[in-house]
Amino acid sequence: MTTTKNFTVTGMSCSHCESAVRSELAELNGIQEISVSAAAGELTVTLAEGAEVPEAAIIEAVDDAGYQAEPAS
């Protein structure tokens, strides 16, 4: 069973921003799918079956791309 984690991302304004976030997240092992929308300020990360990627690692990757993320409530 895969796990999905949702985040709110601030600071993105265009497709280049989305690409930067995707690039940073792609470096994390265990991520199967990345869906990011600058317009909505949303990020959804789907983990591969059995993978464990801490939310802190995802938030740090988004921070490395130059944006701020927090778990969606």
Backbone bond lengths (Angstrom), bond angles and torsions (degrees), N, CA, C in turn:
res aa  C-N    CA-C-N  psi(-1)  N-CA   C-N-CA  omega(-1)  CA-C   N-CA-C  phi
1 M - - - 1.447 - - 1.531 109.20 -
2 T 1.328 115.79 132.80 1.463 119.77 179.10 1.527 109.64 -85.97
3 T 1.309 115.00 158.55 1.457 122.07 178.73 1.520 108.24 -116.96
4 T 1.331 116.07 137.19 1.456 121.48 178.09 1.518 108.82 -114.81
5 K 1.338 115.70 134.74 1.463 121.42 177.39 1.523 108.30 -122.83
6 N 1.330 115.73 132.54 1.458 121.63 -178.14 1.522 110.69 -111.74
7 F 1.330 114.83 141.01 1.454 121.64 -178.69 1.519 110.57 -136.29
8 T 1.310 115.57 153.86 1.453 123.06 169.45 1.523 106.02 -100.52
9 V 1.336 116.14 130.81 1.467 120.69 -178.34 1.522 108.67 -121.10
10 T 1.321 116.09 130.83 1.454 120.68 177.84 1.527 109.77 -113.11
11 G 1.334 114.23 150.58 1.454 120.70 176.84 1.521 114.12 102.85
12 M 1.321 118.26 -12.46 1.466 120.58 179.50 1.532 109.88 -82.62
13 S 1.351 115.84 144.11 1.457 118.49 179.94 1.525 114.16 -137.66
14 C 1.347 117.62 -7.41 1.467 118.50 -175.28 1.531 110.94 -155.85
15 S 1.336 115.01 -179.92 1.463 119.78 -179.59 1.533 111.54 -67.80
16 H 1.323 117.38 -27.64 1.476 119.86 176.47 1.533 109.10 -63.98
17 C 1.324 117.08 -39.90 1.465 121.61 177.45 1.536 109.63 -60.89
18 E 1.328 115.79 -45.72 1.464 120.22 178.78 1.523 110.95 -59.25
19 S 1.335 116.42 -42.29 1.467 121.02 179.84 1.524 111.64 -63.70
20 A 1.331 116.42 -39.42 1.466 120.48 179.24 1.523 110.64 -62.53
21 V 1.335 116.28 -42.70 1.465 120.80 178.70 1.532 110.01 -64.69
22 R 1.335 116.29 -46.06 1.470 120.00 179.10 1.527 111.32 -58.54
23 S 1.329 116.92 -42.77 1.468 121.30 -179.33 1.520 112.10 -59.71
24 E 1.319 116.16 -46.27 1.470 119.80 -179.60 1.530 111.02 -65.61
25 L 1.321 116.71 -42.81 1.470 120.14 -178.41 1.523 111.82 -69.04
26 A 1.323 117.19 -30.66 1.467 120.86 -179.36 1.528 111.56 -63.53
27 E 1.325 117.30 -20.15 1.462 121.14 179.41 1.527 112.88 -78.13
28 L 1.332 116.96 -12.75 1.467 120.36 179.42 1.525 109.85 -85.61
29 N 1.315 116.46 131.43 1.462 120.78 177.05 1.523 110.33 -73.04
30 G 1.318 116.04 139.11 1.457 120.93 175.03 1.510 114.37 102.71
31 I 1.336 117.49 -7.09 1.462 119.32 179.27 1.522 108.53 -88.79
32 Q 1.317 115.15 125.43 1.460 122.06 -177.11 1.523 111.04 -95.30
33 E 1.321 117.18 -39.42 1.467 120.64 -176.12 1.520 109.82 -146.49
34 I 1.338 115.25 143.34 1.462 122.00 179.21 1.521 107.88 -128.40
35 S 1.314 116.35 124.87 1.460 121.81 175.57 1.521 107.03 -124.07
36 V 1.341 116.20 119.26 1.460 119.87 -176.73 1.523 109.18 -134.29
37 S 1.330 116.23 137.78 1.461 122.30 -179.81 1.516 109.74 -130.59
38 A 1.340 115.67 115.09 1.463 120.03 176.57 1.523 110.23 -66.60
39 A 1.322 116.82 -40.08 1.465 121.10 -177.62 1.522 111.99 -62.04
40 A 1.330 116.11 -40.52 1.466 120.74 -178.57 1.523 112.24 -91.08
41 G 1.329 117.37 -16.18 1.464 120.73 -176.56 1.513 111.99 67.29
42 E 1.334 115.46 36.80 1.465 120.18 -175.78 1.523 111.75 -123.94
43 L 1.310 114.65 148.12 1.458 122.82 176.02 1.518 108.13 -135.72
44 T 1.326 115.96 130.59 1.458 121.48 174.07 1.517 107.41 -124.49
45 V 1.312 115.61 126.84 1.460 122.10 -179.93 1.527 107.64 -117.63
46 T 1.323 115.66 126.98 1.457 120.89 176.61 1.522 107.53 -106.74
47 L 1.323 115.50 124.60 1.461 121.18 -179.54 1.521 110.21 -90.22
48 A 1.316 115.61 146.87 1.462 120.78 175.58 1.520 108.89 -63.83
49 E 1.309 115.56 156.05 1.463 120.42 -179.51 1.517 110.63 -56.58
50 G 1.324 116.06 126.71 1.457 122.03 178.41 1.522 114.60 82.72
51 A 1.329 117.37 -6.36 1.470 120.10 -178.55 1.526 109.97 -78.92
52 E 1.315 114.29 146.46 1.462 120.39 176.52 1.522 107.84 -126.35
53 V 1.327 115.41 110.25 1.458 121.46 176.65 1.525 106.40 -120.43
54 P 1.313 118.09 114.20 1.463 120.36 -177.85 1.531 111.66 -63.01
55 E 1.328 115.54 145.07 1.468 119.83 176.87 1.524 110.80 -56.15
56 A 1.322 116.98 -35.70 1.464 120.86 -179.64 1.525 111.26 -61.15
57 A 1.332 118.07 -36.31 1.460 121.72 179.21 1.528 110.71 -68.48
58 I 1.322 116.45 -37.94 1.466 120.85 178.28 1.529 109.65 -67.74
59 I 1.323 116.57 -44.72 1.465 121.11 178.85 1.523 110.40 -62.04
60 E 1.321 117.22 -40.60 1.468 121.11 178.99 1.529 110.81 -64.56
61 A 1.330 117.58 -40.08 1.468 121.05 178.86 1.524 110.57 -63.57
62 V 1.327 117.06 -41.59 1.464 120.69 177.65 1.529 109.50 -64.60
63 D 1.322 116.28 -40.05 1.465 121.25 177.30 1.535 110.47 -61.79
64 D 1.325 116.92 -41.08 1.469 121.55 178.20 1.527 111.01 -62.34
65 A 1.326 116.95 -28.69 1.467 121.22 177.86 1.533 111.18 -79.22
66 G 1.329 116.32 -11.58 1.466 120.05 176.41 1.513 114.90 104.35
67 Y 1.328 116.96 16.69 1.471 121.01 -176.80 1.520 109.89 -129.90
68 Q 1.330 116.12 170.70 1.462 120.65 -179.28 1.530 108.64 -113.79
69 A 1.325 114.96 134.55 1.463 120.66 178.33 1.512 110.05 -127.50
70 E 1.301 114.83 150.00 1.470 121.23 172.01 1.511 107.59 -147.10
71 P 1.331 116.71 150.54 1.465 119.31 179.25 1.521 110.60 -56.30
72 A 1.326 116.08 135.89 1.473 120.32 177.52 1.512 108.72 -72.76
73 S 1.320 115.29 143.29 1.469 118.47 -179.85 1.502 111.44 -100.81
